[in-house]
Amino acid sequence: MKVRLGTIANTRSGDKGANSNVGIIFKNKTIYDWAEKNLTADIIKEHFGSVVQGRVERYELKNLFALNFILYDSLGGGGSESLLNDAQGKTHGQALAMLEIEIPDNLLEENNG
């Protein structure tokens, strides 16, 4: 089943210099275990397209059922430094919540049950 990431997780993001980070907190362990195997840095980089000029690095926070992604060179020189791009990392969590992903039907049923 195809769903938006925001259906199965909450996001939180911020910025530091030219980079931003997006934390994704999954609603339960089963969904987290699926995401840990399937939600890669490459998928996140592809979702953001030309916004992310550098690499995307992923960190697992198993005890929180969360993944954290660092989006390198994603703010056009920095949230407060860029004259051409008024980017703020705090919007990246909202953008990532819109990512459409294919998940097994049983994960969504468990999330709603």
ROKEZA-138647 format. One record per atom (N, C-alpha, C): atom name; x negated, y, z; chain; residue in three letters; residue number from 1. Coordinates in steps of 0.1 Angstrom, whole numbers. Atoms other than C-alpha are relative to their C-alpha. Layout:
(CA,(X,Y,Z),A,ALA,NUM)
...
***
This chain:
(N,(-8,-12,0),A,MET,1)
(CA,(0,0,0),A,MET,1)
(C,(-9,12,0),A,MET,1)
(N,(8,-12,0),A,LYS,2)
(CA,(-13,35,-8),A,LYS,2)
(C,(6,10,9),A,LYS,2)
(N,(-5,-10,-10),A,VAL,3)
(CA,(-11,60,20),A,VAL,3)
(C,(-11,11,1),A,VAL,3)
(N,(10,-10,-3),A,ARG,4)
(CA,(-28,93,29),A,ARG,4)
(C,(-7,-3,13),A,ARG,4)
(N,(8,3,-12),A,LEU,5)
(CA,(-55,90,55),A,LEU,5)
(C,(6,5,12),A,LEU,5)
(N,(-7,-6,-11),A,GLY,6)
(CA,(-36,113,78),A,GLY,6)
(C,(11,-9,6),A,GLY,6)
(N,(-11,9,-5),A,THR,7)
(CA,(-9,85,81),A,THR,7)
(C,(-6,-9,11),A,THR,7)
(N,(5,10,-9),A,ILE,8)
(CA,(-33,62,100),A,ILE,8)
(C,(-11,5,9),A,ILE,8)
(N,(11,-5,-8),A,ALA,9)
(CA,(-58,86,116),A,ALA,9)
(C,(2,15,2),A,ALA,9)
(N,(0,-14,-2),A,ASN,10)
(CA,(-63,121,129),A,ASN,10)
(C,(-15,5,-4),A,ASN,10)
(N,(13,-5,3),A,THR,11)
(CA,(-92,143,118),A,THR,11)
(C,(-3,13,8),A,THR,11)
(N,(6,-12,-6),A,ARG,12)
(CA,(-114,170,133),A,ARG,12)
(C,(-13,4,-7),A,ARG,12)
(N,(12,-4,7),A,SER,13)
(CA,(-140,190,116),A,SER,13)
(C,(-6,13,4),A,SER,13)
(N,(7,-12,-4),A,GLY,14)
(CA,(-165,218,120),A,GLY,14)
(C,(-12,2,-9),A,GLY,14)
(N,(11,-3,9),A,ASP,15)
(CA,(-195,234,104),A,ASP,15)
(C,(-12,4,8),A,ASP,15)
(N,(13,-4,-6),A,LYS,16)
(CA,(-232,241,112),A,LYS,16)
(C,(-9,3,-12),A,LYS,16)
(N,(8,-5,11),A,GLY,17)
(CA,(-251,262,87),A,GLY,17)
(C,(7,-4,-13),A,GLY,17)
(N,(-5,3,13),A,ALA,18)
(CA,(-247,248,52),A,ALA,18)
(C,(8,-13,0),A,ALA,18)
(N,(-6,13,-1),A,ASN,19)
(CA,(-232,215,64),A,ASN,19)
(C,(13,0,8),A,ASN,19)
(N,(-12,2,-8),A,SER,20)
(CA,(-199,203,78),A,SER,20)
(C,(0,-14,4),A,SER,20)
(N,(-3,13,-4),A,ASN,21)
(CA,(-188,173,97),A,ASN,21)
(C,(15,-3,1),A,ASN,21)
(N,(-14,4,-2),A,VAL,22)
(CA,(-155,154,97),A,VAL,22)
(C,(0,-13,8),A,VAL,22)
(N,(-3,12,-8),A,GLY,23)
(CA,(-145,130,124),A,GLY,23)
(C,(14,-5,-3),A,GLY,23)
(N,(-13,7,3),A,ILE,24)
(CA,(-117,105,117),A,ILE,24)
(C,(2,-9,12),A,ILE,24)
(N,(-3,8,-11),A,ILE,25)
(CA,(-101,90,147),A,ILE,25)
(C,(12,-9,-3),A,ILE,25)
(N,(-11,9,5),A,PHE,26)
(CA,(-80,59,138),A,PHE,26)
(C,(9,-4,12),A,PHE,26)
(N,(-11,1,-10),A,LYS,27)
(CA,(-48,51,156),A,LYS,27)
(C,(-1,-13,8),A,LYS,27)
(N,(2,12,-8),A,ASN,28)
(CA,(-59,16,168),A,ASN,28)
(C,(-12,-8,-5),A,ASN,28)
(N,(12,7,3),A,LYS,29)
(CA,(-87,-9,167),A,LYS,29)
(C,(1,-8,-13),A,LYS,29)
(N,(-1,8,13),A,THR,30)
(CA,(-73,-30,138),A,THR,30)
(C,(-2,9,-12),A,THR,30)
(N,(2,-10,11),A,ILE,31)
(CA,(-71,1,115),A,ILE,31)
(C,(-15,4,0),A,ILE,31)
(N,(14,-4,0),A,TYR,32)
(CA,(-106,12,127),A,TYR,32)
(C,(-9,-11,-6),A,TYR,32)
(N,(8,11,5),A,ASP,33)
(CA,(-120,-23,119),A,ASP,33)
(C,(1,0,-15),A,ASP,33)
(N,(-1,0,14),A,TRP,34)
(CA,(-106,-21,84),A,TRP,34)
(C,(-8,12,-6),A,TRP,34)
(N,(7,-12,5),A,ALA,35)
(CA,(-119,15,79),A,ALA,35)
(C,(-15,-2,0),A,ALA,35)
(N,(15,1,-1),A,GLU,36)
(CA,(-154,6,91),A,GLU,36)
(C,(-5,-8,-12),A,GLU,36)
(N,(5,8,11),A,LYS,37)
(CA,(-156,-20,63),A,LYS,37)
(C,(3,7,-14),A,LYS,37)
(N,(-5,-5,13),A,ASN,38)
(CA,(-138,1,36),A,ASN,38)
(C,(-2,14,-3),A,ASN,38)
(N,(1,-14,2),A,LEU,39)
(CA,(-142,38,41),A,LEU,39)
(C,(-14,4,0),A,LEU,39)
(N,(15,-2,2),A,THR,40)
(CA,(-177,45,28),A,THR,40)
(C,(-3,15,-2),A,THR,40)
(N,(5,-14,3),A,ALA,41)
(CA,(-197,77,25),A,ALA,41)
(C,(2,3,-15),A,ALA,41)
(N,(-2,-3,14),A,ASP,42)
(CA,(-194,73,-13),A,ASP,42)
(C,(14,4,-3),A,ASP,42)
(N,(-14,-3,2),A,ILE,43)
(CA,(-156,74,-11),A,ILE,43)
(C,(3,14,5),A,ILE,43)
(N,(-2,-14,-5),A,ILE,44)
(CA,(-157,106,10),A,ILE,44)
(C,(-7,10,-9),A,ILE,44)
(N,(6,-9,9),A,LYS,45)
(CA,(-182,122,-13),A,LYS,45)
(C,(8,2,-13),A,LYS,45)
(N,(-8,-1,12),A,GLU,46)
(CA,(-161,114,-43),A,GLU,46)
(C,(13,8,2),A,GLU,46)
(N,(-12,-7,-3),A,HIS,47)
(CA,(-130,128,-26),A,HIS,47)
(C,(-2,15,0),A,HIS,47)
(N,(3,-15,0),A,PHE,48)
(CA,(-147,162,-20),A,PHE,48)
(C,(-5,5,-13),A,PHE,48)
(N,(5,-4,13),A,GLY,49)
(CA,(-161,163,-55),A,GLY,49)
(C,(-12,10,1),A,GLY,49)
(N,(11,-10,1),A,SER,50)
(CA,(-182,194,-62),A,SER,50)
(C,(-2,8,13),A,SER,50)
(N,(1,-7,-13),A,VAL,51)
(CA,(-176,208,-27),A,VAL,51)
(C,(-13,-5,7),A,VAL,51)
(N,(12,5,-6),A,VAL,52)
(CA,(-204,185,-14),A,VAL,52)
(C,(-11,-1,-10),A,VAL,52)
(N,(11,-1,10),A,GLN,53)
(CA,(-236,193,-32),A,GLN,53)
(C,(-11,-10,5),A,GLN,53)
(N,(11,9,-6),A,GLY,54)
(CA,(-258,170,-9),A,GLY,54)
(C,(6,-14,2),A,GLY,54)
(N,(-4,13,-3),A,ARG,55)
(CA,(-254,136,5),A,ARG,55)
(C,(11,0,11),A,ARG,55)
(N,(-10,2,-11),A,VAL,56)
(CA,(-227,122,29),A,VAL,56)
(C,(-6,-11,8),A,VAL,56)
(N,(6,9,-9),A,GLU,57)
(CA,(-239,104,59),A,GLU,57)
(C,(11,-4,10),A,GLU,57)
(N,(-11,5,-8),A,ARG,58)
(CA,(-216,81,80),A,ARG,58)
(C,(-5,-5,13),A,ARG,58)
(N,(4,6,-14),A,TYR,59)
(CA,(-218,73,118),A,TYR,59)
(C,(13,-7,5),A,TYR,59)
(N,(-11,7,-6),A,GLU,60)
(CA,(-196,48,136),A,GLU,60)
(C,(0,3,15),A,GLU,60)
(N,(-2,-2,-14),A,LEU,61)
(CA,(-182,55,170),A,LEU,61)
(C,(11,-10,5),A,LEU,61)
(N,(-9,11,-2),A,LYS,62)
(CA,(-167,21,178),A,LYS,62)
(C,(9,2,13),A,LYS,62)
(N,(-7,-1,-13),A,ASN,63)
(CA,(-157,29,214),A,ASN,63)
(C,(12,10,-1),A,ASN,63)
(N,(-11,-10,2),A,LEU,64)
(CA,(-135,58,201),A,LEU,64)
(C,(9,-4,-12),A,LEU,64)
(N,(-7,3,12),A,PHE,65)
(CA,(-122,40,170),A,PHE,65)
(C,(-1,11,-11),A,PHE,65)
(N,(3,-12,8),A,ALA,66)
(CA,(-138,68,150),A,ALA,66)
(C,(-12,-2,-9),A,ALA,66)
(N,(11,-2,9),A,LEU,67)
(CA,(-160,75,120),A,LEU,67)
(C,(-3,15,-1),A,LEU,67)
(N,(4,-14,1),A,ASN,68)
(CA,(-180,107,117),A,ASN,68)
(C,(-8,1,-13),A,ASN,68)
(N,(7,-2,12),A,PHE,69)
(CA,(-192,120,83),A,PHE,69)
(C,(-6,14,0),A,PHE,69)
(N,(7,-13,1),A,ILE,70)
(CA,(-218,147,78),A,ILE,70)
(C,(0,3,-15),A,ILE,70)
(N,(-1,-4,14),A,LEU,71)
(CA,(-212,165,45),A,LEU,71)
(C,(-11,11,-2),A,LEU,71)
(N,(12,-9,1),A,TYR,72)
(CA,(-246,180,36),A,TYR,72)
(C,(2,10,-12),A,TYR,72)
(N,(-1,-11,10),A,ASP,73)
(CA,(-247,213,16),A,ASP,73)
(C,(15,0,-6),A,ASP,73)
(N,(-14,-1,4),A,SER,74)
(CA,(-209,216,16),A,SER,74)
(C,(7,13,2),A,SER,74)
(N,(-6,-13,-4),A,LEU,75)
(CA,(-204,252,26),A,LEU,75)
(C,(-7,12,-8),A,LEU,75)
(N,(6,-10,8),A,GLY,76)
(CA,(-223,271,-1),A,GLY,76)
(C,(-9,9,7),A,GLY,76)
(N,(10,-7,-8),A,GLY,77)
(CA,(-251,282,22),A,GLY,77)
(C,(4,3,14),A,GLY,77)
(N,(-4,-1,-14),A,GLY,78)
(CA,(-231,283,54),A,GLY,78)
(C,(13,8,1),A,GLY,78)
(N,(-13,-6,-2),A,GLY,79)
(CA,(-197,293,67),A,GLY,79)
(C,(0,15,2),A,GLY,79)
(N,(0,-15,-2),A,SER,80)
(CA,(-208,328,77),A,SER,80)
(C,(-11,6,-9),A,SER,80)
(N,(11,-5,7),A,GLU,81)
(CA,(-237,332,53),A,GLU,81)
(C,(3,3,-15),A,GLU,81)
(N,(-2,0,14),A,SER,82)
(CA,(-223,328,18),A,SER,82)
(C,(9,12,-4),A,SER,82)
(N,(-7,-11,6),A,LEU,83)
(CA,(-212,358,-2),A,LEU,83)
(C,(10,-5,-11),A,LEU,83)
(N,(-8,5,11),A,LEU,84)
(CA,(-197,337,-30),A,LEU,84)
(C,(10,-10,4),A,LEU,84)
(N,(-9,11,-4),A,ASN,85)
(CA,(-180,310,-10),A,ASN,85)
(C,(3,2,15),A,ASN,85)
(N,(-4,-3,-14),A,ASP,86)
(CA,(-160,318,21),A,ASP,86)
(C,(4,-13,7),A,ASP,86)
(N,(-3,13,-5),A,ALA,87)
(CA,(-160,281,31),A,ALA,87)
(C,(-1,-1,15),A,ALA,87)
(N,(1,3,-14),A,GLN,88)
(CA,(-153,269,66),A,GLN,88)
(C,(2,-15,1),A,GLN,88)
(N,(-1,14,-2),A,GLY,89)
(CA,(-159,234,77),A,GLY,89)
(C,(12,-5,7),A,GLY,89)
(N,(-12,4,-7),A,LYS,90)
(CA,(-128,234,99),A,LYS,90)
(C,(11,-4,-10),A,LYS,90)
(N,(-10,4,10),A,THR,91)
(CA,(-107,230,67),A,THR,91)
(C,(-3,-14,-6),A,THR,91)
(N,(3,13,6),A,HIS,92)
(CA,(-125,198,57),A,HIS,92)
(C,(7,-12,6),A,HIS,92)
(N,(-8,11,-7),A,GLY,93)
(CA,(-106,176,82),A,GLY,93)
(C,(13,-1,-6),A,GLY,93)
(N,(-14,0,6),A,GLN,94)
(CA,(-73,187,67),A,GLN,94)
(C,(-1,-5,-14),A,GLN,94)
(N,(1,5,14),A,ALA,95)
(CA,(-86,180,32),A,ALA,95)
(C,(-2,-15,0),A,ALA,95)
(N,(2,14,-1),A,LEU,96)
(CA,(-98,146,42),A,LEU,96)
(C,(13,-8,4),A,LEU,96)
(N,(-13,7,-4),A,ALA,97)
(CA,(-64,137,58),A,ALA,97)
(C,(9,-2,-13),A,ALA,97)
(N,(-8,2,13),A,MET,98)
(CA,(-50,141,22),A,MET,98)
(C,(-5,-11,-9),A,MET,98)
(N,(6,10,8),A,LEU,99)
(CA,(-72,114,8),A,LEU,99)
(C,(10,-12,-1),A,LEU,99)
(N,(-9,12,1),A,GLU,100)
(CA,(-50,86,-6),A,GLU,100)
(C,(-9,-13,-1),A,GLU,100)
(N,(7,13,-1),A,ILE,101)
(CA,(-63,51,2),A,ILE,101)
(C,(9,-12,-1),A,ILE,101)
(N,(-8,13,1),A,GLU,102)
(CA,(-51,16,-5),A,GLU,102)
(C,(-4,-8,13),A,GLU,102)
(N,(2,9,-12),A,ILE,103)
(CA,(-46,-4,27),A,ILE,103)
(C,(9,-12,0),A,ILE,103)
(N,(-9,12,-1),A,PRO,104)
(CA,(-32,-38,35),A,PRO,104)
(C,(14,4,7),A,PRO,104)
(N,(-13,-3,-5),A,ASP,105)
(CA,(6,-36,42),A,ASP,105)
(C,(1,-2,15),A,ASP,105)
(N,(-1,4,-14),A,ASN,106)
(CA,(2,-53,76),A,ASN,106)
(C,(-6,11,9),A,ASN,106)
(N,(6,-11,-9),A,LEU,107)
(CA,(-20,-24,89),A,LEU,107)
(C,(10,11,2),A,LEU,107)
(N,(-10,-10,-1),A,LEU,108)
(CA,(7,1,82),A,LEU,108)
(C,(11,-4,9),A,LEU,108)
(N,(-10,5,-8),A,GLU,109)
(CA,(33,-21,98),A,GLU,109)
(C,(-4,0,15),A,GLU,109)
(N,(5,0,-13),A,GLU,110)
(CA,(11,-25,129),A,GLU,110)
(C,(0,14,6),A,GLU,110)
(N,(1,-14,-4),A,ASN,111)
(CA,(6,13,131),A,ASN,111)
(C,(14,5,3),A,ASN,111)
(N,(-13,-5,-3),A,ASN,112)
(CA,(43,19,130),A,ASN,112)
(C,(7,-8,11),A,ASN,112)
(N,(-7,8,-10),A,GLY,113)
(CA,(52,-9,154),A,GLY,113)
(C,(-4,2,13),A,GLY,113)
***
